[in-house]
């Protein structure tokens, strides 16, 4: 069992609906449910409403609350955003699902395309919420069977990576707000003075690649790097493909190992490429623990860059140096171009000084 906070299936369902292209999401529950996720998604252009159910609705039924919220959301989207046929996701919460609310009773509304996702925080792993969103999209004909099976496979693999090698591998992982920043920069400065060879690997989750590509772009300014990335523009839902296209405008890639939603399975491909490269260091940015980095030469310096204070210890177990980018996900929402990272900015400053001397 896991005894530290983990992402919610409700939040995962909301992000997956965002990827499907919804204009708005209605959370059928109290106004405080998934507050942070709701606010962050609005940075990405998704309007988030709530049915605002209270104790009275929990006892006597909340269907009327949801009807009023849906009427309001449709009118708002048509008036404020000129959406004649908006796409709206309705996402369950603990409160509405425990009392047995039926979200599917609203799908025949001819004013909008409605995608109900009956999920709550006790549904299981966070990816369960995303899979449920895909199940609803399949049932409504928004995606086909092939894409559904692909998404389901990738989401289950993402959970597998976290349970075996990431934040869900132990009952409790102490958060660390310190990392190996200074040590890693000194190593890279020494490599620069010795004309060392570097392999840069971008293995990032969806839009977080806007930030995790940044330190690798900086390294390419000072080293003759070999670049490996999960930036296949032909894989994933339309938003995922567009994000990959945007990043490729700024980051030249020598080896493409998959799409931005395939980060859980692209690690093996990256390592097979790395095994055949003559380099002094490997820097993996995004989800570095998805790479079986133990399989490459032990003499090669390994640096992992990831998000969140609970990732430090799992990454440190398999990399020589671990760098944490706090709030990476929050920083990239709504962005469509490279976002500067803490590590990248400091690295640029330090390596520029080396180059000037």
C-alpha atoms as one frame of an Amber mdcrd trajectory, in Angstrom:
protein
   0.000   0.000   0.000   1.023   3.609  -0.622   0.893   6.010   2.308   1.927
   9.238   0.603  -0.323  11.435  -1.581  -0.786  10.268  -5.160  -2.505  11.874
  -8.165  -6.279  11.472  -8.300  -8.220   9.494 -10.945 -10.544  12.500 -11.149
  -7.655  14.772 -12.151  -6.397  12.201 -14.684  -9.860  12.035 -16.256  -9.900
  15.827 -16.549  -6.511  15.982 -18.257  -7.500  13.191 -20.637 -10.674  15.089
 -21.564  -8.457  18.114 -22.224  -6.436  15.998 -24.655  -9.663  14.970 -26.384
 -10.363  18.639 -27.044 -13.265  19.445 -24.722 -14.240  23.081 -24.368 -15.335
  22.667 -20.772 -15.558  20.233 -17.869 -18.260  20.096 -15.229 -17.203  18.513
 -11.961 -20.294  16.939 -10.438 -19.510  17.503  -6.801 -18.774  20.137  -4.135
 -17.066  23.291  -5.388 -13.757  22.384  -3.720 -13.238  19.055  -5.485  -9.996
  18.970  -7.524  -9.661  22.728  -7.127  -5.998  22.917  -8.177  -6.494  20.763
 -11.269  -9.504  22.848 -12.266  -7.588  26.104 -12.000  -4.572  24.741 -13.863
  -6.687  23.421 -16.720  -8.195  26.853 -17.189  -4.664  28.038 -18.007  -4.833
  25.547 -20.873  -8.077  27.004 -22.208 -10.524  24.504 -20.684 -13.386  26.146
 -18.785 -14.139  24.235 -15.576 -17.520  24.451 -13.849 -18.919  22.679 -10.802
 -22.394  21.466  -9.896 -21.637  22.728  -6.374 -23.531  20.035  -4.507 -23.934
  20.431  -0.754 -25.033  18.230   2.137 -28.695  18.573   1.175 -28.027  17.398
  -2.400 -25.909  14.517  -1.148 -28.869  13.293   0.925 -31.729  13.948  -1.505
 -30.014  13.714  -4.900 -27.955  16.096  -6.998 -29.330  15.610 -10.518 -30.969
  19.037 -10.519 -27.657  20.651  -9.574 -25.969  19.038 -12.563 -28.780  20.061
 -14.924 -28.462  23.698 -13.824 -24.653  23.582 -14.190 -24.951  22.081 -17.679
 -27.492  24.683 -18.799 -25.246  27.445 -17.498 -22.081  26.013 -19.080 -23.686
  25.598 -22.508 -25.079  29.127 -22.451 -21.719  30.509 -21.290 -19.747  28.716
 -23.997 -22.123  29.847 -26.734 -22.225  33.433 -25.489 -18.624  34.015 -24.440
 -16.711  31.683 -26.779 -19.094  31.473 -29.763 -19.230  27.682 -29.465 -22.311
  26.560 -31.356 -21.833  22.864 -30.516 -19.474  22.758 -27.559 -17.884  19.545
 -26.268 -18.320  19.174 -22.520 -16.972  16.537 -20.172 -18.957  15.696 -17.040
 -16.697  14.165 -14.396 -17.861  12.431 -11.251 -16.418  13.044  -7.808 -16.432
  11.037  -4.600 -19.667  12.658  -3.428 -21.707  12.174  -6.606 -20.500   8.651
  -7.293 -21.086   7.405  -3.739 -24.732   8.533  -3.873 -25.140   6.867  -7.274
 -25.619   9.808  -9.646 -26.159   8.776 -13.286 -24.047  11.035 -15.511 -25.154
   9.314 -18.705 -28.716  10.648 -18.474 -27.485  13.934 -19.969 -25.819  12.656
 -23.163 -28.805  13.204 -25.489 -28.613  16.992 -25.187 -28.690  18.328 -28.763
 -27.051  21.597 -27.673 -23.649  20.029 -26.998 -21.540  16.875 -27.192 -21.471
  15.455 -23.679 -18.785  13.026 -22.440 -19.638  11.575 -19.013 -16.854  10.016
 -16.913 -18.076   8.191 -13.832 -15.016   8.217 -11.607 -14.027   9.089  -8.053
 -10.810   9.288  -6.044 -11.208   5.767  -4.734 -11.396   4.253  -8.224  -7.797
   3.022  -8.066  -4.635   4.287  -9.734  -4.845   7.765 -11.209  -4.631   6.323
 -14.722  -7.967   4.565 -14.122  -9.588   7.975 -14.515  -7.896   8.544 -17.864
  -8.904   5.080 -19.079 -12.513   5.717 -18.053 -12.454   8.942 -20.063 -11.234
   6.959 -23.075 -13.937   4.329 -22.534 -16.581   7.056 -22.673 -15.010   8.585
 -25.787 -15.015   5.168 -27.464 -18.632   4.505 -26.512 -19.643   7.861 -28.011
 -17.628   7.321 -31.220 -15.171  10.147 -30.555 -12.199   7.775 -30.842 -11.939
   4.393 -32.537 -11.149   0.998 -31.026  -7.529   1.097 -32.188  -6.779   4.405
 -30.443  -8.625   3.280 -27.333  -6.546   0.108 -27.021  -3.375   2.098 -27.636
  -4.255   4.634 -24.937  -5.283   1.937 -22.466  -2.002   0.075 -23.000   0.086
   3.225 -22.524  -1.774   4.307 -19.402  -1.340   0.909 -17.781   2.366   0.987
 -18.658   2.667   4.426 -17.054   1.266   3.006 -13.810   3.647   0.062 -14.075
   6.663   2.371 -14.392   5.650   4.382 -11.325   5.029   1.269  -9.222   8.271
  -0.446 -10.198  10.662   2.489 -10.520   8.955   5.745  -9.546   6.907   7.525
  -6.923   4.638   4.572  -6.182   7.371   1.993  -5.574   7.416   2.392  -1.775
   4.834   2.835   0.985   6.180   6.298   1.748   8.756   8.419  -0.083  10.041
  11.455   1.752   9.921  14.582  -0.437  13.266  16.212  -1.118  13.560  19.876
  -2.041  17.327  19.600  -2.432  18.996  17.885  -5.356  22.385  17.439  -7.021
  22.308  20.703  -8.945  25.804  21.969  -8.061  27.450  18.564  -8.485  25.836
  17.976 -11.868  26.817  21.427 -13.146  30.430  20.927 -12.057  30.525  17.581
 -13.862  29.220  19.195 -17.041  31.667  22.104 -16.741  34.536  19.617 -16.517
  33.221  17.733 -19.531  33.042  20.991 -21.485  36.703  21.735 -20.718  37.659
  18.224 -21.890  35.479  18.365 -25.036  33.396  15.510 -23.639  30.622  13.852
 -25.636  27.021  13.943 -24.402  23.805  12.120 -25.271  20.655  14.098 -24.484
  17.454  12.118 -24.018  14.054  13.762 -23.867  11.595  11.225 -22.481   8.854
  13.514 -21.271   5.177  13.203 -20.454   3.023  15.130 -22.894   3.167  18.936
 -22.481   5.835  18.797 -19.754   8.249  18.388 -22.667   8.025  22.164 -23.192
  10.065  22.551 -19.996  12.117  19.351 -19.981  13.450  20.056 -23.468  14.970
  23.318 -22.237  18.079  22.022 -20.409  18.836  19.792 -23.397  18.557  22.744
 -25.775  21.017  24.603 -23.528  23.456  21.671 -23.589  23.317  21.704 -27.389
  24.656  25.263 -27.309  27.901  24.130 -25.652  28.321  20.486 -26.672  28.122
  18.507 -29.874  25.213  16.443 -28.554  23.447  13.379 -29.845  19.723  13.939
 -29.272  17.132  11.251 -28.629  13.489  12.194 -28.032   9.899  10.939 -27.848
   8.722  13.560 -30.332   7.020  11.486 -33.032   4.494  13.859 -34.626   2.444
  10.932 -35.949   1.586   9.448 -32.544  -1.204  10.442 -30.171  -4.266  12.668
 -30.048  -4.141  15.950 -32.042  -2.925  18.080 -29.113  -0.089  15.656 -28.375
   1.071  15.715 -32.010   0.927  19.508 -32.140   2.999  19.819 -28.946   5.658
  17.575 -30.517   5.690  19.719 -33.660   6.144  22.884 -31.594   9.109  21.477
 -29.669  10.799  20.188 -32.818  10.979  23.784 -34.057  13.496  24.415 -31.276
  15.104  21.029 -30.637  16.883  19.019 -33.332  16.517  15.262 -32.871  18.809
  12.533 -34.191  16.730   9.577 -32.995  12.946   9.552 -32.520  11.765   6.893
 -30.074   7.992   7.459 -29.963   5.262   9.961 -29.151   4.829  12.299 -26.190
   2.203  10.003 -24.698   4.484   6.961 -25.040   7.016   7.970 -22.374   6.325
   4.806 -20.385   7.487   2.504 -23.202  10.128   4.566 -25.014  12.795   4.047
 -22.351  13.828   0.647 -23.673  14.262   2.063 -27.186  16.374   4.928 -25.865
  18.679   2.567 -23.982  19.184   0.349 -27.029  20.387   3.427 -28.919  22.566
   4.585 -26.020  24.338   1.231 -25.848  25.823   1.876 -29.282  26.937   5.461
 -28.688  30.423   6.557 -27.679  29.623   9.233 -25.082  30.931  10.382 -21.713
  27.590  11.356 -20.217  23.864  10.771 -20.655  21.316  13.363 -19.542  17.714
  12.145 -19.423  15.011  14.769 -18.969  11.331  14.208 -18.200  10.621  10.707
 -16.900  14.180   9.359 -16.486  13.127   6.387 -14.350  11.308   4.935 -17.378
  14.745   4.158 -18.862  16.496   0.962 -17.702  19.602   3.100 -17.477  21.379
   0.355 -15.511  21.904  -1.470 -18.806  24.420   1.027 -20.183  28.124   1.288
 -19.348  28.667   2.017 -15.640  31.516   4.394 -16.495  29.176   6.750 -18.338
  27.965   9.666 -16.194  24.190   9.583 -15.810  22.046  12.609 -14.915  18.258
  12.408 -14.511  15.968  15.462 -14.550  12.376  15.126 -13.405   9.407  16.795
 -11.731   8.399  16.781  -8.085  10.144  16.392  -4.740   9.197  12.707  -4.421
  11.028  11.759  -7.606  14.488  12.605  -6.261  15.102   9.406  -4.301  13.833
   6.926  -6.953  15.961   8.642  -9.613  19.004   8.895  -7.362  18.897   5.106
  -6.920  19.644   4.554 -10.628  21.385   7.775 -11.758  24.609   9.380 -10.559
  22.891  12.749 -10.197  19.205  13.681  -9.822  17.776  17.117 -10.613  14.267
  18.182  -9.565  12.228  20.776 -11.458   9.497  21.877  -9.045   5.977  22.501
 -10.427   7.018  21.665 -13.971   3.491  20.713 -14.970   1.950  23.923 -13.669
   4.536  25.989 -15.543   3.774  24.512 -18.977  -0.025  24.592 -19.001  -1.274
  26.964 -21.660   2.172  27.223 -23.246   2.938  26.346 -26.859   6.669  27.043
 -26.866   9.736  26.121 -24.800   9.504  27.063 -21.102  12.751  27.858 -19.291
  13.790  25.414 -16.580  15.711  26.199 -13.403  18.485  23.742 -14.313  18.691
  24.991 -17.879  19.007  28.646 -16.901  21.721  28.013 -14.301  23.516  25.657
 -16.661  23.468  28.257 -19.429  24.983  30.861 -17.109  27.713  28.541 -15.816
  28.670  27.072 -19.185  28.705  30.497 -20.816  31.319  31.535 -18.286  33.397
  28.464 -19.151  33.159  29.218 -22.844  34.247  32.845 -22.342  37.402  31.734
 -20.566
